């Protein structure tokens, strides 16, 4: 059955791969781009089924307008893939709060704005699938991308809560935690904070050099990621969280083992902060208690 997709950020990379795969499967795809000339280029992928629209996801009013236009002119949005976003590389101390705000404006607030615009329509129809784009850095902390990771941890938490809220309406939510894919993410799309503090040279310079060296050689194939997404969208009981990429699986498993070790080693202290089992709480013994 043909469905209508809204995919943000389809000019290149995973967004373009997702759109191509959906179009190849016979679906209609509205793809958002940031430059006017990219609209016709996207529409030419499948005239009549591919529609390019201009959108800056940080413009909440524009997001609402575009979603309403799609619903009225193209058809009910069955699948949202909130793909628009970018990476920010830099140590915490060398990065500014303006860097952090911009990262969250696009990766978090932009994602939430698009989801909130689409959600009322899906809720009324009691159907739909919302896909958010996260990262392995949103499930396990990685050095040198703290602000990016923080934005993706936020996307993961938002998506998990949203999934529980909308499940009664027949709406699915899946957050894709991506590993390293062969896209422009680590190349021209990456914002790199200038180095200013020499104390971080031995810690951070090898990380930056390794990422530059790996650009274009990543193990992840965007076309295979797109096929994996289509598998999820066809599943009767799709996952809320899905890792894509063997590197993501390895690093997140490693991070979770460390978390488990910390929880186990300090469980006695964790439990020590509860009221004793037979002691009434302060609320039960305070003024007005009976």
C-alpha positions in Angstrom: 0.0 0.0 0.0 1.3 3.4 -1.0 2.0 5.8 1.9 2.9 9.5 2.1 6.3 10.3 3.7 7.6 13.5 5.1 11.4 13.4 5.3 13.3 16.5 6.5 16.8 17.1 5.1 16.8 15.2 1.8 19.4 17.1 -0.2 22.2 14.6 0.6 23.2 11.8 2.8 20.9 9.5 4.8 17.9 11.8 4.1 18.3 11.4 0.3 18.9 7.6 0.7 15.7 7.3 2.8 13.8 9.2 0.2 15.1 7.2 -2.7 14.2 3.9 -1.0 10.7 5.0 -0.2 10.2 6.2 -3.8 11.5 2.9 -5.2 8.9 1.2 -3.0 6.2 3.2 -4.7 5.5 5.7 -1.9 5.0 9.4 -2.2 7.7 11.5 -0.5 7.7 15.1 0.5 11.3 16.1 1.1 12.5 19.3 2.7 15.6 21.2 1.6 17.3 24.4 2.5 18.1 25.8 -1.0 15.5 26.7 -3.7 17.4 25.0 -6.5 17.3 21.7 -4.5 13.5 21.5 -4.7 13.3 20.8 -8.5 16.3 18.4 -8.2 14.4 16.4 -5.6 11.1 16.5 -7.5 12.9 15.1 -10.6 13.7 11.9 -8.7 10.1 10.7 -9.3 7.8 13.3 -10.9 4.3 13.1 -9.4 5.5 11.2 -6.3 8.5 13.3 -5.1 7.8 16.8 -3.9 10.5 19.2 -2.7 9.7 21.9 -0.2 11.8 24.6 1.4 12.0 24.4 5.2 14.2 25.6 8.0 13.2 23.3 10.9 14.1 26.0 13.4 11.3 28.2 12.1 8.3 26.9 14.0 5.7 28.8 12.0 7.2 27.6 8.7 7.1 24.0 10.0 3.4 24.3 10.8 2.7 25.9 7.5 4.5 23.2 5.5 2.9 20.3 7.3 -0.6 21.8 6.8 0.1 22.3 3.1 1.2 18.7 2.7 -1.9 17.5 4.5 -4.1 19.5 2.2 -2.3 19.2 -1.2 -0.3 15.9 -1.1 -2.2 13.7 1.3 -2.2 12.5 4.9 1.3 12.1 6.3 1.7 8.4 7.2 5.4 8.4 8.0 7.5 11.2 9.4 11.3 10.8 9.2 12.8 13.7 11.1 16.3 13.6 9.6 17.4 17.2 9.5 20.4 17.9 11.8 24.2 18.4 11.9 27.2 17.4 13.9 29.3 19.7 16.1 32.8 18.6 17.1 34.8 20.2 19.9 35.8 19.9 23.5 33.3 21.3 26.1 35.7 24.0 27.3 36.5 25.2 23.8 32.9 25.3 22.6 30.6 28.2 23.3 27.1 28.3 24.7 26.1 29.8 21.3 27.4 26.6 19.7 25.3 24.5 22.2 22.1 26.6 21.5 22.5 26.3 17.8 23.0 22.5 18.1 19.9 22.1 20.1 17.9 24.5 17.9 18.4 22.2 14.9 18.8 18.7 16.4 16.3 18.9 19.3 13.9 21.8 18.9 13.7 21.3 15.1 12.8 17.6 15.6 10.3 18.4 18.3 8.7 21.1 16.2 8.2 18.8 13.2 6.8 16.0 15.4 4.4 18.4 17.1 3.1 19.7 13.8 2.5 16.2 12.4 1.2 14.6 15.6 -2.4 16.1 15.7 -3.1 14.7 12.2 -1.8 11.3 13.0 -3.7 11.2 16.3 -7.0 12.1 14.6 -6.4 9.3 12.1 -5.3 6.9 14.9 -2.3 5.8 12.7 1.2 6.8 11.7 4.9 6.2 12.3 7.3 8.8 13.6 11.0 8.2 13.0 13.6 10.4 14.7 17.3 10.4 13.9 19.6 9.8 16.8 23.2 8.6 17.1 25.3 6.1 19.0 26.5 9.3 20.7 23.0 9.6 22.0 23.2 6.2 23.8 26.8 6.3 25.0 29.0 9.3 25.7 31.9 9.9 23.2 34.7 12.4 23.7 34.9 15.4 21.4 31.2 15.6 20.5 29.7 16.4 23.9 27.2 19.0 22.6 26.2 16.8 19.7 25.8 13.8 22.0 23.8 15.9 24.4 21.4 16.8 21.6 21.0 13.1 20.6 20.5 12.0 24.2 17.7 14.5 24.3 16.2 13.0 21.1 16.4 9.5 22.5 14.6 10.5 25.7 12.0 12.6 23.9 11.3 9.7 21.5 11.0 7.1 24.3 8.5 9.2 26.2 6.6 10.1 23.1 6.3 6.4 22.1 4.5 5.7 25.4 2.2 8.7 25.1 1.0 7.9 21.5 0.9 4.1 21.5 -2.8 4.1 22.5 -3.6 6.0 19.3 -2.0 3.4 17.0 1.1 5.6 16.4 4.6 4.1 16.4 7.8 5.9 17.3 11.3 4.7 16.4 14.5 6.4 17.1 17.4 5.4 14.9 20.8 5.5 16.7 23.2 5.7 13.8 26.8 4.7 13.7 29.3 6.1 11.2 27.9 6.2 7.7 29.5 7.2 4.4 27.8 10.6 4.1 29.0 14.2 4.4 28.3 14.2 8.2 32.0 14.0 9.1 33.1 16.1 6.2 31.6 19.3 4.8 28.5 19.1 7.1 30.5 18.9 10.3 30.9 22.1 12.3 34.4 22.1 13.9 35.1 24.3 16.9 38.5 26.1 16.6 41.2 24.8 19.0 42.2 27.3 21.6 43.5 25.4 24.7 46.8 23.5 24.3 46.1 21.3 27.3 43.6 19.3 25.1 46.1 18.7 22.3 47.0 15.1 23.3 43.3 14.2 24.1 41.4 15.8 21.3 43.8 16.2 18.3 43.9 12.5 17.6 40.1 12.3 17.7 39.8 15.1 15.2 42.5 13.6 13.0 40.9 10.2 13.1 37.5 11.5 12.1 38.9 13.5 9.2 40.9 10.4 8.0 37.8 8.2 8.2 35.6 10.5 6.2 34.5 8.7 3.1 35.7 5.4 4.5 33.0 4.8 7.1 31.6 1.2 7.4 28.0 2.3 7.2 26.2 2.2 3.8 23.4 4.7 3.5 21.5 2.5 1.1 21.5 -0.4 3.5 20.4 1.9 6.3 17.4 3.0 4.1 16.5 -0.6 3.5 16.7 -1.3 7.2 14.3 1.7 7.8 11.8 0.3 5.4 11.9 -3.1 7.2 11.1 -1.3 10.4 8.2 0.6 8.8 6.7 -2.7 7.6 7.1 -4.4 11.0 3.9 -5.1 13.0 5.7 -4.4 16.3 8.5 -1.9 15.4 11.3 -1.1 17.9 11.3 2.2 19.8 15.2 2.2 19.6 17.2 0.7 16.8 20.9 0.8 16.4 22.2 1.0 12.8 25.8 0.1 12.2 28.2 -2.5 13.7 30.3 0.3 15.3 27.2 1.6 17.0 26.4 -1.8 18.3 29.9 -2.3 19.7 30.3 1.2 21.3 26.8 1.2 22.9 27.3 -2.3 24.3 30.6 -1.2 25.7 29.0 1.9 27.3 26.1 -0.1 28.7 28.5 -2.6 30.3 30.3 0.3 32.1 27.0 1.7 33.3 26.0 -1.7 34.6 29.3 -2.1 36.4 28.9 1.3 38.0 25.3 0.5 39.1 26.3 -2.8 40.6 29.4 -1.5 42.4 27.5 1.4 44.0 24.1 -0.2 44.5 24.5 -0.2 48.3 24.9 3.6 48.2 22.1 4.1 45.7 19.7 2.2 48.1 21.0 3.9 51.2 19.1 7.1 50.4 15.6 5.6 50.9 13.6 5.9 54.2 14.0 2.7 56.3 11.3 0.3 55.4 9.5 0.6 58.7 10.0 4.3 59.2 7.1 6.7 58.2 8.1 9.3 55.7 8.3 13.0 56.6 5.2 13.7 54.6 3.3 11.2 56.7 4.5 12.7 60.1 4.4 16.4 59.2 1.8 19.1 60.1 -1.7 17.9 59.4 -0.9 14.2 59.4 -3.5 12.0 61.0 
